[in-house]
Amino acid sequence: MNQSNKKTIIMFSGELDKAMAGLIIANGAAAMGDEVTMFFTFWGLNVLRKPEKITVKKGLLEAMFGWMMPRGVNKLGLSKMNFGGAGATMMKKIMRDKKVNSLQELIDQALALGVKMVVCTMSMDVMGLHKEELIDGLEYAGVATYLGEADEAGVNLFI
Amino acid sequence: MMAEYEINARGLQCPGPIVKLFNQSKLAQPGDVIKIEVTDHGFTKDVVAWCKKSGWELVDMQEENNVIRATLRKN
């Protein structure tokens, strides 16, 4: 049997639960010895935003997008039962109590394990997010890079 | 000289135990042994899958008082 040791994950969503699911799979795959590439696109970019406010020159619409979207892992809501953020707060407490790694820890661990995180530059442009506003350790590319990696991967997920 | 490593992964949730196991396994030579203690129940199946994938041998696995103790050897 010809087994691929590569996994690709498209991170499209900007919610805490979905981002955690993707990152847990990425960390698990890396721990199985796989080469993992995660492609962050559209709302997934918010997972990678720095928590602090970064001053970058933007147009009005870009700036509005920036204000309205969650800034980083601690501001993400849940995809279900969010209740204006109360759900996410409760979920985070439960996960802390049960010693589940936080999303930030999962991202740090994934990068330490060599998981590649690639950001869709088109999405950045559309959503008005600049490199300075995103965490360190990322790569920037387009759909061809994703397709090239996905061709070689045995598993490809869209989250 | 065969080395023996011990990992305490008690209290860690998935994927913590296999990440710890993987990080330790990178330092091991053929013949080396890792003993790991885990409280996450999914680990009993996960460690089998991890061994199959990585080529390690699962020498022994026991569960007592909700603690899983597994012994693995690098081939």
gemmi code that builds the backbone of each chain (N, CA, C; Angstrom):
import gemmi

chains = {
    "A": [
        ("MET", (0.850, -1.205, 0.000), (0.000, 0.000, 0.000), (0.882, 1.250, 0.000)),
        ("ASN", (0.553, 2.142, -0.870), (1.316, 3.382, -0.935), (0.654, 4.435, -0.048)),
        ("GLN", (1.283, 4.708, 1.078), (0.663, 5.619, 2.031), (1.323, 6.994, 1.952)),
        ("SER", (0.500, 8.023, 1.814), (1.056, 9.372, 1.783), (1.300, 9.849, 3.204)),
        ("ASN", (2.393, 10.536, 3.409), (2.687, 11.065, 4.733), (2.421, 12.557, 4.802)),
        ("LYS", (1.522, 12.974, 3.968), (1.227, 14.395, 3.915), (-0.260, 14.631, 4.179)),
        ("LYS", (-0.554, 15.712, 4.901), (-1.949, 16.081, 5.153), (-2.106, 17.562, 4.848)),
        ("THR", (-3.226, 17.899, 4.249), (-3.511, 19.322, 4.061), (-4.857, 19.658, 4.700)),
        ("ILE", (-4.924, 20.806, 5.323), (-6.149, 21.247, 5.999), (-6.446, 22.685, 5.584)),
        ("ILE", (-7.630, 22.897, 5.064), (-8.043, 24.261, 4.726), (-8.796, 24.838, 5.915)),
        ("MET", (-8.289, 25.919, 6.449), (-8.924, 26.561, 7.596), (-9.712, 27.773, 7.092)),
        ("PHE", (-10.994, 27.533, 6.820), (-11.850, 28.562, 6.239), (-12.611, 29.330, 7.324)),
        ("SER", (-12.857, 28.672, 8.453), (-13.756, 29.218, 9.472), (-13.030, 30.016, 10.541)),
        ("GLY", (-13.738, 30.975, 11.089), (-13.143, 31.825, 12.113), (-13.776, 31.610, 13.469)),
        ("GLU", (-14.252, 30.399, 13.750), (-14.835, 30.136, 15.060), (-13.902, 29.269, 15.897)),
        ("LEU", (-14.008, 29.474, 17.204), (-13.134, 28.783, 18.156), (-13.187, 27.268, 18.014)),
        ("ASP", (-14.426, 26.720, 17.990), (-14.558, 25.261, 17.972), (-13.989, 24.662, 16.687)),
        ("LYS", (-14.287, 25.317, 15.565), (-13.799, 24.781, 14.295), (-12.278, 24.901, 14.187)),
        ("ALA", (-11.762, 26.029, 14.661), (-10.312, 26.220, 14.616), (-9.620, 25.176, 15.502)),
        ("MET", (-10.233, 24.885, 16.665), (-9.636, 23.878, 17.554), (-9.620, 22.517, 16.896)),
        ("ALA", (-10.738, 22.168, 16.242), (-10.805, 20.868, 15.565), (-9.670, 20.751, 14.549)),
        ("GLY", (-9.495, 21.790, 13.748), (-8.433, 21.768, 12.732), (-7.054, 21.662, 13.341)),
        ("LEU", (-6.831, 22.427, 14.421), (-5.501, 22.438, 15.045), (-5.207, 21.130, 15.775)),
        ("ILE", (-6.231, 20.506, 16.358), (-6.012, 19.225, 17.042), (-5.615, 18.166, 16.017)),
        ("ILE", (-6.301, 18.175, 14.875), (-5.957, 17.209, 13.828), (-4.535, 17.484, 13.319)),
        ("ALA", (-4.214, 18.753, 13.147), (-2.875, 19.109, 12.648), (-1.789, 18.640, 13.616)),
        ("ASN", (-1.992, 18.887, 14.913), (-1.017, 18.459, 15.915), (-0.914, 16.938, 15.966)),
        ("GLY", (-2.068, 16.274, 15.897), (-2.081, 14.818, 15.916), (-1.330, 14.250, 14.723)),
        ("ALA", (-1.597, 14.805, 13.551), (-0.932, 14.320, 12.331), (0.574, 14.534, 12.417)),
        ("ALA", (0.972, 15.687, 12.916), (2.405, 15.963, 13.065), (3.030, 14.962, 14.037)),
        ("ALA", (2.278, 14.610, 15.095), (2.775, 13.640, 16.075), (2.830, 12.226, 15.504)),
        ("MET", (2.087, 11.992, 14.440), (2.151, 10.691, 13.751), (3.306, 10.691, 12.753)),
        ("GLY", (4.025, 11.800, 12.696), (5.173, 11.886, 11.801), (4.838, 12.420, 10.423)),
        ("ASP", (3.641, 12.973, 10.272), (3.228, 13.481, 8.964), (3.684, 14.913, 8.723)),
        ("GLU", (3.798, 15.226, 7.456), (4.062, 16.597, 7.044), (2.688, 17.262, 6.891)),
        ("VAL", (2.459, 18.343, 7.610), (1.129, 18.954, 7.607), (1.200, 20.390, 7.093)),
        ("THR", (0.305, 20.717, 6.175), (0.190, 22.098, 5.719), (-1.233, 22.575, 5.947)),
        ("MET", (-1.365, 23.709, 6.618), (-2.685, 24.302, 6.843), (-2.793, 25.564, 6.002)),
        ("PHE", (-3.893, 25.656, 5.261), (-4.125, 26.859, 4.454), (-5.218, 27.679, 5.095)),
        ("PHE", (-4.902, 28.890, 5.461), (-5.869, 29.768, 6.111), (-6.452, 30.718, 5.082)),
        ("THR", (-7.776, 30.670, 4.980), (-8.422, 31.527, 3.999), (-9.707, 32.122, 4.581)),
        ("PHE", (-10.192, 33.204, 4.039), (-11.368, 33.925, 4.517), (-11.389, 34.063, 6.042)),
        ("TRP", (-12.443, 33.581, 6.713), (-12.596, 33.847, 8.156), (-11.497, 33.183, 8.973)),
        ("GLY", (-10.867, 32.193, 8.381), (-9.766, 31.505, 9.065), (-8.615, 32.445, 9.403)),
        ("LEU", (-8.505, 33.535, 8.653), (-7.434, 34.496, 8.913), (-7.530, 35.101, 10.309)),
        ("ASN", (-8.763, 35.224, 10.819), (-8.937, 35.845, 12.137), (-8.288, 35.034, 13.250)),
        ("VAL", (-8.134, 33.736, 13.013), (-7.477, 32.864, 13.990), (-6.015, 33.298, 14.165)),
        ("LEU", (-5.451, 33.866, 13.109), (-4.024, 34.185, 13.104), (-3.738, 35.656, 13.409)),
        ("ARG", (-4.796, 36.405, 13.731), (-4.560, 37.831, 14.013), (-3.869, 38.017, 15.351)),
        ("LYS", (-2.971, 38.967, 15.405), (-2.376, 39.337, 16.690), (-3.465, 39.972, 17.546)),
        ("PRO", (-3.423, 39.743, 18.866), (-4.475, 40.294, 19.721), (-4.430, 41.819, 19.841)),
        ("GLU", (-3.243, 42.385, 19.706), (-3.150, 43.838, 19.916), (-3.528, 44.592, 18.642)),
        ("LYS", (-3.880, 45.837, 18.848), (-4.256, 46.672, 17.709), (-2.985, 47.130, 17.003)),
        ("ILE", (-2.905, 46.828, 15.713), (-1.743, 47.218, 14.930), (-2.178, 48.342, 13.997)),
        ("THR", (-1.432, 49.417, 14.001), (-1.802, 50.533, 13.141), (-1.191, 50.342, 11.754)),
        ("VAL", (-2.081, 50.148, 10.786), (-1.666, 50.026, 9.395), (-2.554, 50.963, 8.587)),
        ("LYS", (-1.995, 51.526, 7.552), (-2.782, 52.438, 6.715), (-3.812, 51.630, 5.917)),
        ("LYS", (-5.100, 51.973, 6.094), (-6.173, 51.232, 5.424), (-7.232, 52.165, 4.875)),
        ("GLY", (-7.956, 51.667, 3.867), (-9.115, 52.382, 3.369), (-10.272, 52.203, 4.339)),
        ("LEU", (-11.374, 52.930, 4.144), (-12.492, 52.896, 5.089), (-13.082, 51.494, 5.224)),
        ("LEU", (-13.347, 50.842, 4.069), (-13.963, 49.513, 4.123), (-13.042, 48.490, 4.777)),
        ("GLU", (-11.777, 48.574, 4.432), (-10.783, 47.674, 5.039), (-10.754, 47.868, 6.552)),
        ("ALA", (-10.757, 49.124, 6.956), (-10.700, 49.439, 8.379), (-11.947, 48.916, 9.086)),
        ("MET", (-13.118, 49.060, 8.424), (-14.371, 48.589, 9.028), (-14.350, 47.080, 9.223)),
        ("PHE", (-13.863, 46.386, 8.200), (-13.717, 44.927, 8.311), (-12.840, 44.594, 9.511)),
        ("GLY", (-11.751, 45.315, 9.613), (-10.809, 45.085, 10.707), (-11.454, 45.263, 12.070)),
        ("TRP", (-12.318, 46.287, 12.198), (-12.974, 46.539, 13.490), (-13.983, 45.442, 13.820)),
        ("MET", (-14.684, 44.980, 12.779), (-15.800, 44.062, 13.021), (-15.358, 42.614, 13.242)),
        ("MET", (-14.194, 42.272, 12.732), (-13.775, 40.870, 12.841), (-12.993, 40.643, 14.130)),
        ("PRO", (-13.092, 39.415, 14.678), (-12.377, 39.113, 15.925), (-10.866, 39.215, 15.747)),
        ("ARG", (-10.224, 39.829, 16.766), (-8.780, 40.010, 16.677), (-8.076, 38.916, 17.477)),
        ("GLY", (-7.851, 37.792, 16.830), (-7.047, 36.740, 17.451), (-7.826, 35.667, 18.188)),
        ("VAL", (-7.086, 34.666, 18.664), (-7.669, 33.448, 19.225), (-8.616, 33.684, 20.397)),
        ("ASN", (-8.339, 34.702, 21.198), (-9.166, 34.888, 22.399), (-10.486, 35.598, 22.122)),
        ("LYS", (-10.652, 36.090, 20.901), (-11.881, 36.820, 20.578), (-12.834, 35.997, 19.716)),
        ("LEU", (-12.457, 34.771, 19.390), (-13.298, 33.962, 18.511), (-14.530, 33.461, 19.248)),
        ("GLY", (-15.657, 33.385, 18.521), (-16.880, 32.850, 19.109), (-17.043, 31.382, 18.754)),
        ("LEU", (-18.146, 30.795, 19.234), (-18.450, 29.404, 18.890), (-19.347, 29.368, 17.660)),
        ("SER", (-19.302, 28.267, 16.909), (-20.165, 28.159, 15.724), (-21.597, 27.816, 16.121)),
        ("LYS", (-21.763, 27.257, 17.328), (-23.093, 26.973, 17.875), (-23.125, 27.476, 19.313)),
        ("MET", (-24.292, 27.895, 19.765), (-24.494, 28.316, 21.152), (-23.475, 29.354, 21.623)),
        ("ASN", (-23.224, 30.342, 20.800), (-22.243, 31.350, 21.203), (-22.837, 32.369, 22.174)),
        ("PHE", (-24.124, 32.677, 22.021), (-24.832, 33.638, 22.884), (-24.016, 34.912, 23.106)),
        ("GLY", (-23.648, 35.530, 22.014), (-22.920, 36.795, 22.098), (-21.575, 36.697, 22.805)),
        ("GLY", (-20.979, 35.528, 22.758), (-19.642, 35.377, 23.341), (-19.655, 34.635, 24.672)),
        ("ALA", (-20.845, 34.579, 25.335), (-20.933, 33.888, 26.632), (-20.633, 32.407, 26.465)),
        ("GLY", (-21.114, 31.836, 25.359), (-20.881, 30.415, 25.085), (-19.399, 30.114, 24.952)),
        ("ALA", (-18.709, 30.997, 24.230), (-17.264, 30.788, 24.027), (-16.520, 30.888, 25.358)),
        ("THR", (-16.930, 31.854, 26.195), (-16.289, 32.021, 27.502), (-16.479, 30.769, 28.360)),
        ("MET", (-17.714, 30.241, 28.342), (-18.001, 29.033, 29.125), (-17.207, 27.848, 28.597)),
        ("MET", (-17.193, 27.725, 27.283), (-16.458, 26.620, 26.659), (-14.982, 26.675, 27.035)),
        ("LYS", (-14.419, 27.897, 27.019), (-12.996, 28.034, 27.343), (-12.728, 27.648, 28.796)),
        ("LYS", (-13.697, 28.005, 29.676), (-13.531, 27.641, 31.089), (-13.562, 26.118, 31.255)),
        ("ILE", (-14.552, 25.492, 30.606), (-14.659, 24.027, 30.708), (-13.383, 23.374, 30.186)),
        ("MET", (-12.887, 23.884, 29.064), (-11.707, 23.272, 28.472), (-10.472, 23.468, 29.353)),
        ("ARG", (-10.399, 24.649, 30.004), (-9.296, 24.892, 30.939), (-9.373, 23.915, 32.109)),
        ("ASP", (-10.605, 23.781, 32.661), (-10.806, 22.873, 33.806), (-10.434, 21.446, 33.450)),
        ("LYS", (-10.742, 21.047, 32.224), (-10.470, 19.672, 31.811), (-9.097, 19.536, 31.172)),
        ("LYS", (-8.300, 20.573, 31.313), (-6.914, 20.572, 30.830), (-6.784, 20.295, 29.332)),
        ("VAL", (-7.729, 20.806, 28.571), (-7.602, 20.745, 27.115), (-6.711, 21.922, 26.719)),
        ("ASN", (-5.799, 21.703, 25.813), (-4.930, 22.790, 25.358), (-5.763, 23.934, 24.793)),
        ("SER", (-5.345, 25.160, 25.069), (-6.046, 26.308, 24.489), (-5.673, 26.403, 23.016)),
        ("LEU", (-6.459, 27.177, 22.288), (-6.186, 27.335, 20.855), (-4.794, 27.923, 20.638)),
        ("GLN", (-4.424, 28.891, 21.499), (-3.088, 29.492, 21.385), (-2.000, 28.438, 21.575)),
        ("GLU", (-2.186, 27.580, 22.584), (-1.203, 26.513, 22.832), (-1.112, 25.560, 21.648)),
        ("LEU", (-2.277, 25.261, 21.063), (-2.300, 24.347, 19.912), (-1.568, 24.951, 18.711)),
        ("ILE", (-1.733, 26.252, 18.516), (-1.049, 26.921, 17.402), (0.463, 26.899, 17.648)),
        ("ASP", (0.873, 27.261, 18.870), (2.303, 27.276, 19.201), (2.914, 25.889, 19.038)),
        ("GLN", (2.180, 24.889, 19.531), (2.672, 23.515, 19.464), (2.782, 23.051, 18.004)),
        ("ALA", (1.773, 23.389, 17.210), (1.784, 22.993, 15.789), (2.996, 23.586, 15.077)),
        ("LEU", (3.253, 24.867, 15.327), (4.408, 25.511, 14.685), (5.707, 24.861, 15.158)),
        ("ALA", (5.762, 24.524, 16.459), (6.966, 23.884, 17.005), (7.177, 22.505, 16.395)),
        ("LEU", (6.082, 21.828, 16.048), (6.175, 20.490, 15.446), (6.459, 20.568, 13.944)),
        ("GLY", (6.531, 21.778, 13.430), (6.877, 21.931, 12.011), (5.684, 21.997, 11.075)),
        ("VAL", (4.475, 22.176, 11.634), (3.299, 22.337, 10.774), (3.437, 23.646, 9.994)),
        ("LYS", (3.245, 23.562, 8.692), (3.336, 24.766, 7.867), (1.988, 25.477, 7.870)),
        ("MET", (2.002, 26.768, 8.108), (0.758, 27.542, 8.066), (0.872, 28.558, 6.948)),
        ("VAL", (0.030, 28.376, 5.957), (0.089, 29.215, 4.773), (-1.151, 30.102, 4.729)),
        ("VAL", (-0.938, 31.377, 4.511), (-2.051, 32.322, 4.475), (-2.361, 32.690, 3.033)),
        ("CYS", (-3.652, 32.654, 2.695), (-4.113, 33.030, 1.359), (-4.005, 34.548, 1.206)),
        ("THR", (-3.178, 34.960, 0.278), (-2.938, 36.402, 0.132), (-4.145, 37.121, -0.465)),
        ("MET", (-4.922, 36.400, -1.253), (-6.143, 37.013, -1.796), (-7.108, 37.353, -0.668)),
        ("SER", (-7.286, 36.407, 0.270), (-8.168, 36.665, 1.408), (-7.672, 37.850, 2.220)),
        ("MET", (-6.364, 37.937, 2.388), (-5.796, 39.063, 3.146), (-6.190, 40.375, 2.492)),
        ("ASP", (-6.079, 40.374, 1.177), (-6.383, 41.584, 0.415), (-7.860, 41.943, 0.538)),
        ("VAL", (-8.726, 40.934, 0.361), (-10.172, 41.165, 0.438), (-10.570, 41.669, 1.820)),
        ("MET", (-10.025, 41.069, 2.862), (-10.431, 41.408, 4.216), (-9.600, 42.538, 4.805)),
        ("GLY", (-8.679, 43.026, 4.012), (-7.903, 44.178, 4.447), (-6.959, 43.875, 5.598)),
        ("LEU", (-6.495, 42.650, 5.674), (-5.546, 42.302, 6.737), (-4.126, 42.318, 6.178)),
        ("HIS", (-3.226, 42.898, 6.952), (-1.839, 43.019, 6.510), (-0.945, 42.085, 7.309)),
        ("LYS", (0.209, 41.760, 6.737), (1.146, 40.836, 7.399), (1.439, 41.263, 8.835)),
        ("GLU", (1.566, 42.579, 9.035), (1.908, 43.098, 10.360), (0.860, 42.731, 11.403)),
        ("GLU", (-0.374, 42.474, 10.937), (-1.468, 42.191, 11.869), (-1.566, 40.713, 12.218)),
        ("LEU", (-0.781, 39.882, 11.525), (-0.849, 38.439, 11.743), (0.369, 37.960, 12.540)),
        ("ILE", (0.201, 36.824, 13.213), (1.280, 36.293, 14.051), (2.502, 35.917, 13.207)),
        ("ASP", (3.621, 35.690, 13.867), (4.855, 35.324, 13.168), (4.849, 33.833, 12.800)),
        ("GLY", (5.728, 33.494, 11.895), (5.915, 32.077, 11.551), (5.039, 31.583, 10.423)),
        ("LEU", (4.371, 32.511, 9.717), (3.457, 32.114, 8.652), (4.117, 32.234, 7.284)),
        ("GLU", (3.534, 31.517, 6.309), (3.956, 31.672, 4.918), (2.788, 32.270, 4.155)),
        ("TYR", (3.100, 32.909, 3.038), (2.054, 33.586, 2.273), (2.053, 33.060, 0.850)),
        ("ALA", (0.876, 32.637, 0.364), (0.820, 32.052, -0.979), (-0.603, 32.049, -1.501)),
        ("GLY", (-0.784, 31.451, -2.656), (-2.096, 31.407, -3.299), (-2.569, 29.984, -3.524)),
        ("VAL", (-3.607, 29.859, -4.324), (-4.293, 28.585, -4.495), (-3.402, 27.525, -5.149)),
        ("ALA", (-2.496, 27.946, -6.012), (-1.635, 26.971, -6.687), (-0.749, 26.239, -5.677)),
        ("THR", (-0.293, 26.963, -4.669), (0.532, 26.345, -3.630), (-0.280, 25.295, -2.886)),
        ("TYR", (-1.518, 25.674, -2.545), (-2.405, 24.717, -1.874), (-2.618, 23.475, -2.749)),
        ("LEU", (-2.961, 23.680, -4.013), (-3.246, 22.545, -4.902), (-2.025, 21.647, -5.074)),
        ("GLY", (-0.869, 22.278, -5.171), (0.365, 21.500, -5.297), (0.566, 20.581, -4.099)),
        ("GLU", (0.297, 21.128, -2.895), (0.454, 20.334, -1.669), (-0.647, 19.279, -1.577)),
        ("ALA", (-1.876, 19.664, -1.936), (-3.014, 18.750, -1.814), (-2.853, 17.550, -2.742)),
        ("ASP", (-2.253, 17.763, -3.908), (-2.015, 16.666, -4.849), (-1.184, 15.561, -4.224)),
        ("GLU", (-0.280, 15.956, -3.338), (0.628, 14.976, -2.732), (0.083, 14.420, -1.418)),
        ("ALA", (-1.024, 14.991, -0.947), (-1.526, 14.620, 0.385), (-2.486, 13.445, 0.318)),
        ("GLY", (-2.460, 12.626, 1.369), (-3.387, 11.507, 1.458), (-4.696, 11.907, 2.111)),
        ("VAL", (-4.677, 12.997, 2.849), (-5.874, 13.499, 3.523), (-5.955, 14.997, 3.304)),
        ("ASN", (-7.153, 15.468, 2.956), (-7.353, 16.903, 2.757), (-8.669, 17.289, 3.410)),
        ("LEU", (-8.626, 18.228, 4.328), (-9.842, 18.612, 5.048), (-10.190, 20.074, 4.809)),
        ("PHE", (-11.474, 20.349, 4.815), (-11.968, 21.721, 4.696), (-12.763, 22.026, 5.956)),
        ("ILE", (-12.220, 22.926, 6.765), (-12.862, 23.183, 8.064), (-13.276, 24.642, 8.183)),
    ],
    "B": [
        ("MET", (24.223, 0.587, 24.427), (23.344, 0.795, 25.593), (21.934, 1.196, 25.156)),
        ("MET", (20.955, 0.435, 25.580), (19.563, 0.805, 25.312), (19.119, 1.829, 26.363)),
        ("ALA", (18.448, 2.820, 25.901), (17.957, 3.826, 26.844), (16.483, 3.562, 27.132)),
        ("GLU", (16.071, 3.965, 28.327), (14.657, 3.846, 28.675), (14.149, 5.224, 29.107)),
        ("TYR", (13.096, 5.647, 28.472), (12.532, 6.968, 28.781), (11.177, 6.800, 29.446)),
        ("GLU", (10.895, 7.684, 30.375), (9.573, 7.651, 31.012), (8.851, 8.960, 30.755)),
        ("ILE", (7.598, 8.844, 30.363), (6.791, 10.044, 30.097), (5.572, 10.025, 31.005)),
        ("ASN", (5.366, 11.120, 31.699), (4.136, 11.271, 32.472), (3.194, 12.172, 31.691)),
        ("ALA", (2.199, 11.561, 31.051), (1.233, 12.346, 30.275), (-0.125, 12.317, 30.961)),
        ("ARG", (-0.102, 12.088, 32.266), (-1.370, 12.071, 33.023), (-2.024, 13.439, 32.991)),
        ("GLY", (-3.328, 13.430, 32.814), (-4.073, 14.693, 32.833), (-4.094, 15.384, 31.483)),
        ("LEU", (-3.244, 14.958, 30.571), (-3.239, 15.610, 29.253), (-4.363, 15.066, 28.391)),
        ("GLN", (-4.985, 15.970, 27.658), (-6.043, 15.573, 26.729), (-5.447, 15.392, 25.345)),
        ("CYS", (-6.180, 14.693, 24.513), (-5.807, 14.509, 23.113), (-5.583, 15.874, 22.469)),
        ("PRO", (-4.537, 16.109, 21.699), (-3.519, 15.151, 21.270), (-2.253, 15.206, 22.128)),
        ("GLY", (-2.347, 15.731, 23.360), (-1.172, 15.887, 24.226), (-0.305, 14.642, 24.370)),
        ("PRO", (-0.913, 13.493, 24.741), (-0.074, 12.304, 24.950), (0.721, 11.874, 23.709)),
        ("ILE", (0.087, 11.864, 22.541), (0.861, 11.399, 21.376), (1.878, 12.449, 20.933)),
        ("VAL", (1.603, 13.718, 21.218), (2.599, 14.754, 20.894), (3.831, 14.564, 21.781)),
        ("LYS", (3.596, 14.285, 23.081), (4.716, 14.020, 23.996), (5.491, 12.789, 23.559)),
        ("LEU", (4.735, 11.761, 23.179), (5.341, 10.509, 22.735), (6.200, 10.750, 21.493)),
        ("PHE", (5.647, 11.507, 20.571), (6.361, 11.794, 19.320), (7.650, 12.562, 19.594)),
        ("ASN", (7.545, 13.592, 20.436), (8.737, 14.400, 20.721), (9.838, 13.557, 21.373)),
        ("GLN", (9.443, 12.662, 22.269), (10.435, 11.796, 22.910), (10.990, 10.786, 21.914)),
        ("SER", (10.121, 10.277, 21.032), (10.535, 9.229, 20.088), (11.606, 9.726, 19.127)),
        ("LYS", (11.603, 11.036, 18.874), (12.589, 11.596, 17.944), (14.012, 11.477, 18.500)),
        ("LEU", (14.122, 11.374, 19.831), (15.439, 11.292, 20.472), (15.906, 9.855, 20.646)),
        ("ALA", (15.039, 8.894, 20.296), (15.334, 7.487, 20.593), (16.102, 6.794, 19.468)),
        ("GLN", (16.880, 5.802, 19.877), (17.617, 4.946, 18.933), (16.896, 3.588, 18.869)),
        ("PRO", (17.129, 2.804, 17.811), (16.529, 1.461, 17.751), (16.867, 0.657, 19.004)),
        ("GLY", (15.850, 0.006, 19.548), (16.031, -0.768, 20.778), (15.637, -0.005, 22.029)),
        ("ASP", (15.608, 1.310, 21.934), (15.221, 2.124, 23.094), (13.749, 1.897, 23.447)),
        ("VAL", (13.454, 2.128, 24.716), (12.107, 1.878, 25.231), (11.520, 3.153, 25.819)),
        ("ILE", (10.246, 3.368, 25.555), (9.525, 4.483, 26.187), (8.385, 3.897, 27.013)),
        ("LYS", (8.307, 4.349, 28.258), (7.161, 3.999, 29.100), (6.346, 5.258, 29.316)),
        ("ILE", (5.072, 5.170, 29.023), (4.238, 6.365, 29.116), (2.995, 6.090, 29.947)),
        ("GLU", (2.641, 7.073, 30.768), (1.421, 6.984, 31.580), (0.431, 8.036, 31.125)),
        ("VAL", (-0.804, 7.585, 30.860), (-1.813, 8.462, 30.265), (-3.154, 8.242, 30.955)),
        ("THR", (-3.930, 9.316, 31.087), (-5.276, 9.157, 31.650), (-6.375, 9.355, 30.606)),
        ("ASP", (-6.005, 9.820, 29.415), (-6.992, 9.985, 28.337), (-7.299, 8.616, 27.724)),
        ("HIS", (-8.574, 8.205, 27.814), (-8.936, 6.844, 27.410), (-8.762, 6.554, 25.927)),
        ("GLY", (-8.849, 7.596, 25.114), (-8.668, 7.401, 23.678), (-7.276, 6.890, 23.345)),
        ("PHE", (-6.370, 7.034, 24.302), (-4.974, 6.677, 24.058), (-4.785, 5.184, 23.765)),
        ("THR", (-5.642, 4.323, 24.351), (-5.459, 2.878, 24.144), (-5.540, 2.524, 22.660)),
        ("LYS", (-6.425, 3.173, 21.945), (-6.501, 2.936, 20.503), (-5.464, 3.781, 19.762)),
        ("ASP", (-5.287, 5.018, 20.232), (-4.361, 5.936, 19.549), (-2.922, 5.412, 19.530)),
        ("VAL", (-2.519, 4.793, 20.629), (-1.126, 4.338, 20.700), (-0.889, 3.188, 19.713)),
        ("VAL", (-1.944, 2.389, 19.493), (-1.834, 1.298, 18.511), (-1.647, 1.892, 17.107)),
        ("ALA", (-2.466, 2.909, 16.796), (-2.363, 3.565, 15.484), (-1.015, 4.258, 15.324)),
        ("TRP", (-0.554, 4.877, 16.440), (0.732, 5.591, 16.389), (1.873, 4.607, 16.120)),
        ("CYS", (1.834, 3.457, 16.790), (2.879, 2.443, 16.608), (2.874, 1.901, 15.181)),
        ("LYS", (1.680, 1.654, 14.661), (1.547, 1.130, 13.301), (2.169, 2.107, 12.309)),
        ("LYS", (1.899, 3.380, 12.532), (2.380, 4.407, 11.609), (3.885, 4.626, 11.743)),
        ("SER", (4.354, 4.653, 12.972), (5.750, 5.039, 13.189), (6.699, 3.845, 13.194)),
        ("GLY", (6.143, 2.634, 13.216), (7.001, 1.453, 13.188), (7.540, 1.040, 14.555)),
        ("TRP", (7.023, 1.648, 15.615), (7.409, 1.230, 16.965), (6.611, -0.014, 17.343)),
        ("GLU", (7.150, -0.758, 18.321), (6.461, -1.952, 18.796), (5.793, -1.638, 20.127)),
        ("LEU", (4.513, -1.998, 20.226), (3.808, -1.838, 21.498), (4.058, -3.106, 22.309)),
        ("VAL", (4.945, -3.002, 23.289), (5.381, -4.189, 24.037), (4.341, -4.593, 25.069)),
        ("ASP", (3.749, -3.576, 25.687), (2.821, -3.882, 26.784), (1.898, -2.695, 27.026)),
        ("MET", (0.650, -3.005, 27.403), (-0.259, -1.926, 27.790), (-1.185, -2.445, 28.868)),
        ("GLN", (-1.259, -1.695, 29.965), (-2.137, -2.088, 31.066), (-2.887, -0.884, 31.571)),
        ("GLU", (-4.096, -1.161, 32.083), (-4.885, -0.073, 32.639), (-5.242, -0.408, 34.074)),
        ("GLU", (-4.978, 0.549, 34.949), (-5.263, 0.331, 36.359), (-5.646, 1.660, 36.981)),
        ("ASN", (-6.745, 1.689, 37.699), (-7.238, 2.915, 38.330), (-7.279, 4.101, 37.358)),
        ("ASN", (-7.792, 3.815, 36.165), (-7.940, 4.849, 35.132), (-6.627, 5.420, 34.616)),
        ("VAL", (-5.533, 4.752, 34.886), (-4.262, 5.162, 34.295), (-3.812, 4.076, 33.321)),
        ("ILE", (-3.508, 4.500, 32.111), (-3.025, 3.556, 31.093), (-1.507, 3.634, 31.092)),
        ("ARG", (-0.866, 2.479, 31.224), (0.597, 2.424, 31.167), (0.993, 1.613, 29.944)),
        ("ALA", (1.708, 2.251, 29.033), (2.117, 1.561, 27.812), (3.629, 1.544, 27.722)),
        ("THR", (4.157, 0.459, 27.210), (5.594, 0.333, 26.978), (5.824, 0.124, 25.491)),
        ("LEU", (6.681, 0.938, 24.920), (6.933, 0.883, 23.476), (8.422, 0.743, 23.211)),
        ("ARG", (8.731, 0.024, 22.139), (10.141, -0.136, 21.776), (10.347, 0.280, 20.322)),
        ("LYS", (11.416, 1.025, 20.092), (11.737, 1.444, 18.719), (12.427, 0.290, 17.991)),
        ("ASN", (11.904, -0.068, 16.833), (12.497, -1.161, 16.048), (13.693, -0.689, 15.244)),
    ],
}
model = gemmi.Model(1)
for chain_id, residues in chains.items():
    chain = gemmi.Chain(chain_id)
    for i, (resn, *xyz) in enumerate(residues, 1):
        res = gemmi.Residue()
        res.name, res.seqid = resn, gemmi.SeqId(i, " ")
        for name, pos in zip(("N", "CA", "C"), xyz):
            atom = gemmi.Atom()
            atom.name, atom.element = name, gemmi.Element(name[0])
            atom.pos, atom.b_iso = gemmi.Position(*pos), 0.0
            res.add_atom(atom)
        chain.add_residue(res)
    model.add_chain(chain)
structure = gemmi.Structure()
structure.add_model(model)
structure.setup_entities()
